[in-house]
Amino acid sequence: MTARPEYSPDDALTPLRTAPAGRSFVVAQLGQSLDGRIATPTGESRWINKDSALDHVHRLRAAVDAVVVGIGTATADDPLLNVRRVAGRNPARVVIDPSARLNADRRLLDGTDGCRRIVVRSTASPKGADLPHGVEIMTVPVAADARLDPRAIVAALAGLGLYKLLVEGGAWTVSEFIAAGAVDRLHVLVAPVILGSGKTGIALPPIDKLTEARRPSTRVIPLADGDVLFDCDMRSQTV
């Protein structure tokens, strides 16, 4: 791990911006406290991170073809997933909804900005609620563990011409993509605050030895108002 203050938040976007055309490139991001919490026990999470971290997330959105969230985030947070904090274009919005639980009134399904809206379901999903006009339904097969394989989702989105992806939340979805080896870059935004309890962030299958731990090559980037960005190359491990 290298901590070099000359790195800027914009440097963390370079691998995404320079990724080869026509090939999938996935960035996952997570905001958390010093003690690895993403929300209080009551679920409150706005705002653990400060403005610079939020601006960075919006710059990420502006640099990708699509932003991906799980059904939990879509239901609990009702996010817009646009780039209102920075200049740039809004990405396509993708919700992973294996059991067709998404309500039609979610703000990310609003098509007034002209962006694509895609709901990912399993081939075995029930019909679910009627969705607004123009929302695309993309189905992927259920894996052997009865879950949707993140790699299959990435491949299916590439088939729709969406190659650069931001997996924005929630923690369970980000963890699933990391566990499946579907993440190229992980951005962890850490706020200098200790919650002491609440929901934890990344949760992966347990390991027995520290030698099994993932140690991605990482750049540490202090942000202007006190948060710190850890830019992790998930395809490169430190010794």
C-alpha positions as CSV (number, residue, x, y, z in Angstrom):
1,M,0.0,0.0,0.0
2,T,1.3,3.4,-0.9
3,A,0.2,6.7,0.7
4,R,1.3,9.6,-1.6
5,P,-0.4,12.9,-1.0
6,E,0.2,14.0,-4.6
7,Y,-2.5,11.6,-5.7
8,S,-5.8,13.4,-6.4
9,P,-9.4,12.0,-6.5
10,D,-9.2,12.4,-10.3
11,D,-6.3,10.0,-10.4
12,A,-8.6,7.3,-9.0
13,L,-10.8,7.7,-12.1
14,T,-8.0,7.2,-14.6
15,P,-8.1,3.4,-14.7
16,L,-11.9,3.6,-15.5
17,R,-11.5,6.3,-18.1
18,T,-8.7,4.5,-19.9
19,A,-10.1,1.0,-19.7
20,P,-10.1,-0.7,-23.2
21,A,-13.2,-0.1,-25.2
22,G,-15.5,-3.1,-25.8
23,R,-14.5,-4.9,-22.6
24,S,-16.3,-4.8,-19.2
25,F,-14.7,-2.8,-16.4
26,V,-16.3,-2.8,-13.0
27,V,-15.8,-0.3,-10.2
28,A,-17.5,-0.9,-6.8
29,Q,-17.7,1.8,-4.2
30,L,-18.6,1.8,-0.5
31,G,-18.7,4.6,2.1
32,Q,-18.1,3.8,5.7
33,S,-16.9,4.9,9.1
34,L,-13.4,4.3,10.6
35,D,-14.8,1.1,12.3
36,G,-16.2,-0.3,9.1
37,R,-19.9,0.7,9.6
38,I,-22.1,1.8,6.8
39,A,-25.2,2.7,9.0
40,T,-26.3,2.9,12.6
41,P,-28.4,0.1,14.1
42,T,-31.6,2.0,13.1
43,G,-30.4,2.1,9.5
44,E,-29.4,5.8,9.3
45,S,-26.6,6.4,6.9
46,R,-27.0,9.9,5.6
47,W,-24.5,11.2,5.7
48,I,-21.5,9.3,7.1
49,N,-19.3,10.7,4.4
50,K,-18.9,14.4,3.7
51,D,-19.2,16.5,0.5
52,S,-15.9,15.5,-1.2
53,A,-16.7,11.8,-1.0
54,L,-20.2,12.4,-2.4
55,D,-18.7,14.5,-5.2
56,H,-16.4,11.6,-6.0
57,V,-19.3,9.2,-6.2
58,H,-21.0,11.5,-8.7
59,R,-17.9,11.8,-10.8
60,L,-17.8,8.0,-10.9
61,R,-21.4,7.9,-12.1
62,A,-20.5,10.4,-14.9
63,A,-17.6,8.2,-16.0
64,V,-19.6,4.9,-16.4
65,D,-22.1,3.5,-18.8
66,A,-24.4,2.2,-16.0
67,V,-24.7,2.4,-12.2
68,V,-25.8,-0.8,-10.5
69,V,-27.6,-1.2,-7.2
70,G,-29.4,-4.0,-5.4
71,I,-33.0,-4.2,-4.5
72,G,-32.3,-3.4,-0.9
73,T,-30.8,0.0,-1.8
74,A,-33.5,0.7,-4.3
75,T,-36.2,0.1,-1.7
76,A,-34.6,1.6,1.4
77,D,-32.8,4.6,0.0
78,D,-34.9,5.4,-3.2
79,P,-31.8,6.9,-4.9
80,L,-31.9,9.1,-8.0
81,L,-28.5,7.8,-9.2
82,N,-27.8,10.8,-11.3
83,V,-24.9,13.2,-11.5
84,R,-26.5,16.3,-10.1
85,R,-23.4,17.2,-8.0
86,V,-21.0,17.4,-11.0
87,A,-21.0,18.1,-14.7
88,G,-21.5,15.1,-17.0
89,R,-24.1,12.8,-18.3
90,N,-26.4,10.5,-16.3
91,P,-25.6,6.8,-16.6
92,A,-28.1,4.1,-17.2
93,R,-29.6,2.8,-14.0
94,V,-29.7,-0.9,-13.2
95,V,-31.5,-2.6,-10.3
96,I,-30.7,-6.2,-9.4
97,D,-34.1,-7.6,-8.4
98,P,-34.1,-11.4,-8.4
99,S,-37.5,-11.9,-6.9
100,A,-39.3,-9.0,-8.7
101,R,-39.9,-7.0,-5.6
102,L,-39.3,-3.5,-7.0
103,N,-42.1,-1.0,-6.8
104,A,-42.9,1.1,-9.8
105,D,-42.7,4.3,-7.8
106,R,-39.0,4.2,-7.2
107,R,-37.3,7.4,-8.4
108,L,-34.6,5.6,-10.4
109,L,-37.3,4.3,-12.7
110,D,-38.3,7.8,-13.7
111,G,-37.5,8.1,-17.4
112,T,-37.9,11.9,-17.8
113,D,-34.1,12.3,-18.2
114,G,-34.0,9.8,-21.1
115,C,-31.6,7.4,-19.5
116,R,-32.0,3.6,-19.8
117,R,-33.6,1.9,-16.9
118,I,-32.9,-1.8,-16.5
119,V,-34.2,-4.3,-13.9
120,V,-32.3,-7.5,-13.6
121,R,-34.3,-10.6,-12.7
122,S,-33.8,-14.3,-12.6
123,T,-35.2,-16.5,-15.2
124,A,-37.4,-18.0,-12.4
125,S,-38.7,-14.6,-11.1
126,P,-42.4,-14.1,-10.6
127,K,-44.0,-11.4,-12.8
128,G,-43.8,-8.7,-10.3
129,A,-45.4,-5.2,-10.4
130,D,-46.0,-3.5,-13.7
131,L,-43.1,-1.1,-14.3
132,P,-43.1,2.3,-16.0
133,H,-43.0,2.5,-19.8
134,G,-39.6,2.0,-21.2
135,V,-38.1,0.0,-18.3
136,E,-36.1,-2.9,-19.7
137,I,-36.3,-6.4,-18.0
138,M,-33.0,-8.3,-18.3
139,T,-33.0,-11.9,-17.1
140,V,-30.1,-14.1,-16.1
141,P,-30.0,-17.7,-15.0
142,V,-30.0,-18.6,-11.3
143,A,-26.7,-20.1,-10.2
144,A,-26.3,-23.3,-8.3
145,D,-26.5,-21.5,-5.0
146,A,-29.9,-20.0,-6.1
147,R,-28.3,-16.5,-6.4
148,L,-27.7,-14.4,-9.5
149,D,-24.1,-14.7,-10.6
150,P,-22.5,-11.1,-10.7
151,R,-20.3,-12.3,-13.6
152,A,-23.4,-13.2,-15.6
153,I,-24.9,-9.8,-14.8
154,V,-21.8,-8.1,-16.1
155,A,-21.8,-10.2,-19.3
156,A,-25.5,-9.5,-19.9
157,L,-25.0,-5.8,-19.5
158,A,-22.1,-5.9,-21.9
159,G,-24.4,-7.5,-24.3
160,L,-26.6,-4.4,-24.1
161,G,-23.6,-2.2,-24.8
162,L,-23.0,-1.2,-21.2
163,Y,-19.3,-2.0,-20.4
164,K,-18.2,0.4,-17.7
165,L,-20.1,-0.3,-14.6
166,L,-20.3,1.3,-11.1
167,V,-21.6,-1.1,-8.4
168,E,-22.8,1.5,-5.9
169,G,-24.6,-0.5,-3.3
170,G,-25.6,-1.7,-1.0
171,A,-22.9,-3.5,1.0
172,W,-24.4,-6.9,0.3
173,T,-24.4,-6.3,-3.5
174,V,-20.8,-4.9,-3.4
175,S,-19.7,-7.9,-1.4
176,E,-21.3,-10.4,-3.8
177,F,-19.5,-8.8,-6.8
178,I,-16.2,-8.9,-4.9
179,A,-16.6,-12.5,-3.9
180,A,-17.4,-13.5,-7.5
181,G,-14.2,-11.8,-8.8
182,A,-16.3,-9.4,-10.8
183,V,-14.7,-6.2,-9.5
184,D,-11.7,-4.5,-11.2
185,R,-11.4,-1.5,-8.9
186,L,-12.8,-0.9,-5.4
187,H,-13.2,2.6,-4.0
188,V,-13.7,2.7,-0.2
189,L,-14.5,6.1,1.2
190,V,-13.7,6.3,4.9
191,A,-15.0,9.0,7.1
192,P,-13.2,9.9,10.4
193,V,-16.1,8.9,12.5
194,I,-16.6,5.9,14.9
195,L,-20.1,4.6,15.1
196,G,-19.3,1.7,17.5
197,S,-22.3,-0.3,16.3
198,G,-24.5,-0.8,13.3
199,K,-24.4,-2.4,9.9
200,T,-20.9,-3.5,8.7
201,G,-19.7,-3.0,5.1
202,I,-17.9,-5.6,3.1
203,A,-18.7,-9.2,4.2
204,L,-17.0,-12.1,2.3
205,P,-16.8,-15.8,2.8
206,P,-14.8,-16.6,5.9
207,I,-11.1,-17.5,5.7
208,D,-8.9,-19.5,8.1
209,K,-5.5,-17.9,7.5
210,L,-4.2,-14.4,6.9
211,T,-2.4,-15.7,3.9
212,E,-5.8,-16.1,2.3
213,A,-6.7,-12.5,2.8
214,R,-7.0,-10.2,-0.2
215,R,-4.3,-7.5,-0.3
216,P,-5.0,-5.4,-3.3
217,S,-2.5,-2.8,-4.5
218,T,-4.0,0.4,-3.0
219,R,-3.6,4.1,-3.4
220,V,-4.5,6.3,-0.4
221,I,-6.0,9.6,-1.3
222,P,-6.9,12.2,1.3
223,L,-10.0,14.3,0.4
224,A,-10.4,18.0,1.0
225,D,-12.8,17.8,4.0
226,G,-11.3,14.9,6.0
227,D,-12.5,11.7,4.4
228,V,-10.0,9.3,2.8
229,L,-10.4,7.4,-0.5
230,F,-8.8,4.0,-0.7
231,D,-8.4,3.1,-4.4
232,C,-7.9,-0.6,-4.6
233,D,-6.8,-2.5,-7.7
234,M,-8.6,-5.8,-7.3
235,R,-6.6,-7.3,-10.2
236,S,-3.3,-6.7,-8.5
237,Q,-2.2,-8.0,-5.1
238,T,0.6,-6.8,-2.9
239,V,3.1,-9.3,-1.5
